[in-house]
Amino acid sequence: MKKEDIFDAWGFPPGKGDIHREITREALTPLGFDRSTIDFLARVGRFQDIRFHVGPLYLGAPSPSHFERSWVVRNGNPELHLKAFEGGRRFLVFCVRNIVSSLGAYPESVDRITRNKKAMLNLGRALHTLQDFFSHSNYIDLNKDQREEVSYTLFHPEIEPPKYVRIVYVGLHFFIDHYPHGAFGFGETKDNPSWTRGGQERFLRAKMEAVKHTREFVLKLFDGTLYRRYVLQEIL
């Protein structure tokens, strides 16, 4: 088994490929990112994701950097889901602020950001987190109007997220939670076509949304939208 197979992100079980890398490549190649730069961003995310599945259990602490929930929900109470959504959204803001701090300004271009390793590290972390949202939430199961509202609030930290957002639970009590991460067909994650409930079609929908929002995030980073929204805290 290759070393890279062991640490697949959005690609367990081993051998299924690094889905985060595929998402980033599809999203950023049209923007002028070359293969080595995309591979670097994917490796950054991979270190964010070194955790393992044993049966339906995901071994690893839940984290805002994955849009995951550590609090059990048994009755569908939305508040803990919204708290996990807020945590992931704050992590995106944190990464963008670090990028701006590293560069002294927002990037404006591929060339500007790729010359600064610290900025690239934070971009890799942000993209991994953003992509996880579409696998670790109920986004693809919402209707069109709901998806548009969630997409808007995802990039607008000043707006309260809608109460129908659901974020997966990661932890030892997966068997009593109503929306667990799970694996191998158990749970609600859409990390892998081999175990996504509903099969490959739902996995591909989550992947497609991750590609679209990854590209949108980077374009907003380059045109200064995220700088004004996250750093200057303008309401845009």
Residue pairs with C-beta under 8 A, 6 or more apart in sequence:
1 14
1 15
4 18
5 14
5 15
6 14
7 46
7 49
7 50
8 14
8 15
8 16
8 17
8 18
8 19
9 18
9 19
9 20
9 21
9 42
9 45
9 46
9 48
9 49
9 128
10 18
10 19
10 20
10 23
10 131
10 132
10 135
10 191
10 192
10 207
11 17
11 18
11 19
11 20
11 191
11 192
12 52
12 53
12 183
12 191
12 192
13 53
13 184
13 192
13 194
16 192
16 193
16 194
18 42
18 46
19 191
19 192
19 207
20 42
20 45
20 46
20 49
20 127
20 128
20 131
21 38
21 39
21 42
22 207
23 131
23 207
23 210
23 211
23 214
24 38
24 41
24 42
24 127
24 131
24 214
25 35
25 38
26 211
27 210
27 211
27 212
27 214
27 215
27 218
28 37
28 38
28 41
28 214
28 215
28 218
29 38
30 215
31 110
31 215
31 218
31 219
32 110
33 41
33 110
33 114
37 110
37 114
37 120
40 120
40 124
41 120
41 123
41 124
41 127
42 124
43 124
44 120
44 121
44 123
44 124
44 125
44 128
45 124
45 125
45 127
45 128
45 131
48 65
48 66
48 125
48 128
48 129
49 66
49 128
50 60
51 58
51 59
51 60
52 58
52 59
52 60
53 59
53 183
53 184
55 183
55 184
55 186
56 174
56 175
56 180
56 182
56 183
56 184
56 186
56 187
57 172
57 174
57 183
58 170
58 174
58 181
58 182
58 183
60 170
61 70
61 170
62 68
62 69
62 70
62 169
62 170
62 171
64 84
64 87
64 88
64 90
64 91
64 129
65 88
65 91
65 125
65 128
65 129
65 132
66 88
66 128
66 129
66 132
66 136
66 170
67 84
67 85
67 87
67 88
67 129
67 132
67 133
67 136
67 137
67 167
67 168
68 84
68 132
68 136
68 167
68 168
68 169
68 170
68 181
69 80
69 81
69 83
69 84
69 167
69 168
69 169
69 170
69 179
70 84
70 169
70 170
70 171
71 80
71 83
71 84
71 169
72 169
72 171
72 173
72 176
72 177
73 80
73 81
73 169
73 177
73 178
73 179
74 176
74 177
74 178
75 178
76 178
78 163
78 164
78 165
81 165
81 166
81 167
81 179
82 160
82 161
82 163
82 165
84 167
85 137
85 161
85 165
85 167
86 161
88 129
88 132
88 133
88 167
89 153
89 154
89 157
89 161
90 157
91 125
91 126
91 129
92 126
92 129
92 130
92 217
92 230
93 157
93 230
95 122
95 123
95 125
95 126
95 129
96 122
96 126
96 221
96 226
96 227
96 230
96 231
97 230
97 231
98 118
98 119
98 122
99 106
99 107
99 113
99 119
99 122
99 123
99 126
99 221
100 106
100 227
100 231
102 116
102 118
102 119
102 122
103 112
103 113
103 116
103 119
105 227
106 221
106 222
106 224
106 226
106 227
106 231
107 113
107 119
107 221
107 222
108 222
108 224
109 222
113 119
113 120
113 123
114 120
123 218
123 221
126 217
127 214
127 217
127 218
130 154
130 210
130 213
130 214
130 217
131 210
131 213
131 214
133 139
133 154
133 210
133 213
134 140
134 190
134 206
134 207
134 209
134 210
134 213
135 189
135 190
135 191
135 206
135 210
136 167
136 168
136 181
136 189
136 190
137 165
137 166
137 167
137 168
138 164
138 165
138 166
138 179
138 188
139 147
139 150
139 165
139 206
139 209
140 147
140 190
140 202
140 205
140 206
140 209
142 150
142 164
146 162
146 164
147 209
149 162
150 161
150 162
150 165
151 213
152 159
153 159
153 160
153 161
153 162
154 213
155 216
155 217
155 220
155 226
155 229
156 229
157 229
157 230
158 233
158 235
166 179
166 188
167 179
168 179
168 180
168 181
168 182
168 187
168 188
168 189
169 177
169 179
169 180
169 181
170 180
170 181
171 177
174 180
174 181
174 182
174 186
174 187
179 188
180 186
180 187
180 188
181 187
181 188
181 189
182 188
182 189
183 189
183 191
183 195
184 195
185 195
185 197
186 195
187 197
188 197
189 195
189 196
190 196
190 202
190 203
190 206
192 203
193 199
193 200
193 203
193 204
196 202
196 203
196 206
217 226
220 226
221 227
225 236
228 234
228 236
229 235
229 236
